[in-house]
Structures are given as structure tokens and as C-alpha cells.
Amino acid sequence: MVSIGRPAVPAMIANLEQTDDERLRLRSLGVLYHVLGGKKHLLELLGKLQARAEDKAVAKRIEAAAAFSQEHYKETGEDPLY
């Protein structure tokens, strides 16, 4: 078993914002979903990332991540891992 916690968050955010590899972005979303404690916290983070995105490509990636999260993740009610 691998333990991933708060130290992974900046790298996962960078993956969401910078990579064109959809598989890597989806896996990063999965890590954030679990580390942050569920859909609600993930969507809050994505909203903040969207608000600060100045580059159109970054904004588009974050928008796609939010749409995927809305459709595929359920609220778990878990506490964040950090």
C-alpha cells in the first residue's frame, strides 16, 4: 500500500494545469479526491484554480477536470487526509 498525503497536492495540481496527458490528469484528480476528502473539497480547489488561471489552455484543463469530477465522483463525507 502506498500512502499519499498533503505533500502530493502541489504536484497533482501541476499535473492538472500543465500536462496534456489526459490519463495523468485523471489520476491526479483521483489522488486529490482522496487526499482532500471528497468531491466537495475537490470542486472547491478546482474553482480556485479556475479563478486564478490566466492561460487559456490551463483554464480549459481545469474546466475539464471539474466537469469530470462532477460527473464521476460521489461525495464521500470523508475527512481530508491532511
Secondary structure, DSSP 8 states (H G I E B T S, - for coil): -----GGGHHHHHHHHHH---HHHHHHHHHHHHHHHTSHHHHHHHHHHHHHH--SHHHHHHHHHHHHHHHHH----------
